[in-house]
Amino acid sequence: MILKRIKVNVGSVGETNCYIVQCEETKETMVIDPGADVDKIIEMLDALHAKVKYILLTHCHGDHIGGVNELKQKVRRKSFNS
């Protein structure tokens, strides 16, 4: 299992943590709390050759959920183009 922590900038709130958990064998991946900086998250997912299967939110504060829709859209587009 691979666990990565990414500090993401969420504007006036500052930074928060986003986590990526991946099975090394299947590359199936879960992104936890994608608050913002979606391009930074995508960059890490690309480096890991990730197959995003889940997006998990620990709670519904804006600094933890702010990037969900954008991440979902970008991951969906990538999976159809690969």
N, CA, C and O of each residue as an XYZ file, in Angstrom:
328
protein
N       0.844     -1.173      0.000
C       0.000      0.000      0.000
C       0.891      1.239      0.000
O       1.906      1.293      0.695
N       0.496      2.220     -0.783
C       1.181      3.514     -0.828
C       0.275      4.544     -0.168
O      -0.922      4.595     -0.451
N       0.838      5.358      0.705
C       0.102      6.458      1.323
C       0.888      7.739      1.075
O       2.057      7.844      1.445
N       0.234      8.713      0.444
C       0.864     10.008      0.178
C       0.031     11.091      0.845
O      -1.199     11.050      0.813
N       0.707     12.056      1.446
C       0.021     13.223      2.001
C       0.429     14.421      1.163
O       1.613     14.644      0.911
N      -0.564     15.187      0.734
C      -0.314     16.385     -0.066
C      -0.907     17.571      0.672
O      -2.073     17.539      1.064
N      -0.125     18.603      0.864
C      -0.647     19.856      1.405
C      -1.290     20.607      0.257
O      -0.634     20.891     -0.745
N      -2.579     20.934      0.393
C      -3.260     21.676     -0.668
C      -3.679     23.035     -0.146
O      -4.136     23.174      0.989
N      -3.514     24.033     -0.998
C      -3.860     25.412     -0.651
C      -5.349     25.611     -0.853
O      -5.859     25.390     -1.951
N      -6.048     26.024      0.185
C      -7.494     26.242      0.100
C      -7.836     27.717      0.289
O      -8.823     28.061      0.940
N      -7.008     28.579     -0.287
C      -7.300     30.015     -0.278
C      -7.118     30.652      1.077
O      -6.095     30.457      1.734
N      -8.118     31.420      1.498
C      -8.007     32.198      2.734
C      -7.896     31.326      3.985
O      -7.459     31.800      5.033
N      -8.281     30.077      3.881
C      -8.198     29.158      5.023
C      -6.760     28.714      5.254
O      -6.396     28.332      6.367
N      -5.944     28.764      4.210
C      -4.558     28.312      4.311
C      -4.378     26.981      3.622
O      -4.833     26.794      2.494
N      -3.716     26.052      4.293
C      -3.473     24.732      3.721
C      -4.192     23.670      4.545
O      -4.450     23.838      5.736
N      -4.501     22.581      3.867
C      -5.060     21.415      4.546
C      -4.450     20.178      3.914
O      -3.779     20.277      2.886
N      -4.666     19.034      4.500
C      -4.077     17.797      3.997
C      -5.055     17.041      3.116
O      -6.247     16.957      3.409
N      -4.533     16.501      2.048
C      -5.244     15.576      1.182
C      -4.387     14.310      1.191
O      -3.160     14.383      1.135
N      -5.032     13.166      1.260
C      -4.299     11.905      1.290
C      -4.652     11.063      0.082
O      -5.783     11.089     -0.403
N      -3.674     10.319     -0.397
C      -3.872      9.377     -1.486
C      -3.431      8.010     -0.970
O      -2.308      7.847     -0.492
N      -4.326      7.035     -1.073
C      -4.024      5.669     -0.660
C      -4.167      4.800     -1.900
O      -5.179      4.861     -2.599
N      -3.139      3.984     -2.169
C      -3.146      3.204     -3.402
C      -2.661      1.783     -3.154
O      -1.730      1.553     -2.381
N      -3.305      0.837     -3.821
C      -2.828     -0.539     -3.856
C      -1.702     -0.588     -4.888
O      -1.912     -0.258     -6.056
N      -0.521     -0.995     -4.462
C       0.626     -1.028     -5.365
C       0.440     -2.028     -6.505
O       0.972     -1.844     -7.600
N      -0.306     -3.066     -6.238
C      -0.498     -4.119     -7.232
C      -1.496     -3.720     -8.321
O      -1.184     -3.810     -9.509
N      -2.682     -3.283     -7.928
C      -3.739     -2.983     -8.897
C      -3.763     -1.519     -9.324
O      -4.381     -1.181    -10.334
N      -3.103     -0.655     -8.574
C      -3.098      0.801     -8.787
C      -4.448      1.449     -8.462
O      -4.636      2.641     -8.703
N      -5.397      0.659     -7.909
C      -6.662      1.248     -7.477
C      -6.372      2.212     -6.339
O      -5.597      1.911     -5.431
N      -7.011      3.380     -6.404
C      -6.626      4.497     -5.550
C      -7.838      5.169     -4.931
O      -8.913      5.243     -5.526
N      -7.626      5.664     -3.697
C      -8.629      6.453     -2.994
C      -8.003      7.812     -2.666
O      -6.883      7.889     -2.161
N      -8.744      8.870     -2.962
C      -8.313     10.220     -2.616
C      -9.172     10.674     -1.435
O     -10.400     10.613     -1.493
N      -8.525     11.123     -0.377
C      -9.223     11.526      0.847
C      -9.107     13.039      1.010
O      -8.008     13.594      1.019
N     -10.258     13.694      1.139
C     -10.354     15.137      1.395
C      -9.647     16.016      0.356
O      -8.713     16.740      0.698
N     -10.086     15.959     -0.917
C      -9.490     16.824     -1.934
C     -10.036     18.250     -1.835
O     -10.938     18.628     -2.582
N      -9.492     19.027     -0.922
C     -10.024     20.352     -0.626
C      -9.832     21.388     -1.702
O     -10.678     22.267     -1.861
N      -8.750     21.317     -2.447
C      -8.435     22.297     -3.491
C      -7.188     21.825     -4.209
O      -6.795     20.665     -4.077
N      -6.555     22.722     -4.976
C      -5.323     22.403     -5.715
C      -5.454     21.097     -6.498
O      -4.582     20.231     -6.435
N      -6.546     20.972     -7.229
C      -6.828     19.720     -7.928
C      -5.724     19.380     -8.920
O      -5.400     18.203     -9.085
N      -5.140     20.363     -9.580
C      -4.060     20.078    -10.518
C      -2.868     19.433     -9.811
O      -2.214     18.553    -10.370
N      -2.591     19.864     -8.601
C      -1.514     19.271     -7.794
C      -1.849     17.813     -7.449
O      -0.976     16.946     -7.482
N      -3.108     17.556     -7.122
C      -3.552     16.190     -6.806
C      -3.444     15.317     -8.057
O      -2.941     14.196     -7.989
N      -3.913     15.827     -9.194
C      -3.847     15.089    -10.459
C      -2.402     14.777    -10.829
O      -2.100     13.688    -11.318
N      -1.514     15.734    -10.594
C      -0.086     15.522    -10.877
C       0.440     14.320    -10.092
O       1.161     13.489    -10.644
N       0.087     14.222     -8.812
C       0.522     13.095     -7.992
C      -0.125     11.800     -8.475
O       0.534     10.763     -8.544
N      -1.426     11.859     -8.812
C      -2.117     10.662     -9.315
C      -1.466     10.163    -10.604
O      -1.306      8.958    -10.795
N      -1.093     11.087    -11.485
C      -0.416     10.704    -12.729
C       0.925     10.030    -12.439
O       1.268      9.022    -13.057
N       1.676     10.593    -11.498
C       2.981     10.023    -11.137
C       2.839      8.602    -10.590
O       3.726      7.767    -10.766
N       1.717      8.342     -9.927
C       1.467      7.019     -9.351
C       0.752      6.077    -10.329
O       0.505      4.917    -10.001
N       0.423      6.567    -11.518
C      -0.361      5.795    -12.501
C      -1.647      5.278    -11.855
O      -2.032      4.119    -12.010
N      -2.284      6.178    -11.134
C      -3.439      5.822    -10.308
C      -4.691      5.555    -11.125
O      -4.939      6.183    -12.155
N      -5.467      4.608    -10.635
C      -6.817      4.346    -11.129
C      -7.751      4.733     -9.985
O      -8.011      3.925     -9.094
N      -8.253      5.962    -10.008
C      -9.058      6.458     -8.895
C     -10.379      5.705     -8.851
O     -11.165      5.723     -9.799
N     -10.595      5.051     -7.732
C     -11.820      4.275     -7.541
C     -12.745      4.952     -6.532
O     -13.966      4.842     -6.636
N     -12.168      5.646     -5.564
C     -12.954      6.271     -4.504
C     -12.465      7.677     -4.199
O     -11.274      7.973     -4.301
N     -13.402      8.539     -3.823
C     -13.094      9.826     -3.214
C     -13.803      9.799     -1.864
O     -15.026      9.678     -1.804
N     -13.045      9.911     -0.795
C     -13.586      9.830      0.558
C     -13.499     11.191      1.227
O     -12.463     11.854      1.170
N     -14.577     11.600      1.853
C     -14.605     12.855      2.614
C     -14.744     12.517      4.083
O     -15.659     11.792      4.475
N     -13.838     13.040      4.897
C     -13.909     12.745      6.331
C     -14.992     13.569      7.012
O     -15.563     13.147      8.018
N     -15.272     14.747      6.459
C     -16.366     15.594      6.936
C     -16.600     16.683      5.903
O     -15.826     16.812      4.954
N     -17.637     17.453      6.070
C     -18.095     18.350      4.997
C     -17.692     19.808      5.155
O     -18.437     20.688      4.723
N     -16.561     20.094      5.750
C     -16.063     21.467      5.761
C     -15.510     21.797      4.381
O     -14.965     20.930      3.698
N     -15.653     23.054      3.976
C     -15.228     23.491      2.661
C     -13.780     23.197      2.343
O     -13.446     22.902      1.196
N     -12.898     23.273      3.357
C     -11.478     23.025      3.111
C     -11.177     21.544      2.870
O     -10.044     21.193      2.538
N     -12.164     20.685      3.029
C     -11.978     19.259      2.765
C     -12.729     18.798      1.521
O     -12.380     17.767      0.945
N     -13.747     19.532      1.096
C     -14.571     19.087     -0.030
C     -14.487     19.997     -1.255
O     -15.089     19.697     -2.285
N     -13.755     21.092     -1.157
C     -13.754     22.109     -2.204
C     -13.348     21.637     -3.587
O     -13.786     22.223     -4.576
N     -12.535     20.613     -3.695
C     -12.068     20.159     -4.999
C     -12.753     18.914     -5.529
O     -12.361     18.393     -6.573
N     -13.769     18.426     -4.831
C     -14.390     17.154     -5.202
C     -14.931     17.161     -6.630
O     -14.588     16.282     -7.421
N     -15.758     18.125     -6.966
C     -16.378     18.130     -8.297
C     -15.341     18.242     -9.406
O     -15.415     17.528    -10.406
N     -14.377     19.136     -9.230
C     -13.340     19.298    -10.256
C     -12.510     18.026    -10.391
O     -12.209     17.599    -11.506
N     -12.139     17.419     -9.265
C     -11.367     16.182     -9.295
C     -12.153     15.080    -10.000
O     -11.614     14.360    -10.841
N     -13.410     14.960     -9.656
C     -14.258     13.941    -10.275
C     -14.314     14.109    -11.795
O     -14.192     13.136    -12.539
N     -14.499     15.342    -12.246
C     -14.569     15.617    -13.679
C     -13.248     15.292    -14.381
O     -13.242     14.673    -15.445
N     -12.145     15.708    -13.788
C     -10.849     15.489    -14.421
C     -10.473     14.011    -14.443
O      -9.915     13.523    -15.425
N     -10.777     13.309    -13.369
C     -10.487     11.874    -13.319
C     -11.347     11.144    -14.336
O     -10.871     10.241    -15.025
N     -12.602     11.529    -14.432
C     -13.498     10.893    -15.402
C     -13.002     11.095    -16.826
O     -12.998     10.157    -17.623
N     -12.584     12.319    -17.149
C     -12.061     12.604    -18.494
C     -10.815     11.794    -18.794
O     -10.669     11.259    -19.893
N      -9.909     11.700    -17.820
C      -8.685     10.956    -18.017
C      -8.949      9.474    -18.249
O      -8.308      8.855    -19.098
N      -9.887      8.903    -17.502
C     -10.131      7.467    -17.627
C     -10.746      7.121    -18.976
O     -10.563      6.005    -19.464
N     -11.469      8.052    -19.588
C     -12.045      7.785    -20.907
C     -11.013      7.968    -22.008
O     -11.143      7.389    -23.087
N      -9.975      8.781    -21.740
C      -8.979      9.050    -22.768
C      -7.791      8.095    -22.723
O      -6.951      8.116    -23.623
N      -7.710      7.270    -21.703
C      -6.540      6.386    -21.620
C      -6.836      4.986    -22.074
O      -5.949      4.133    -22.061
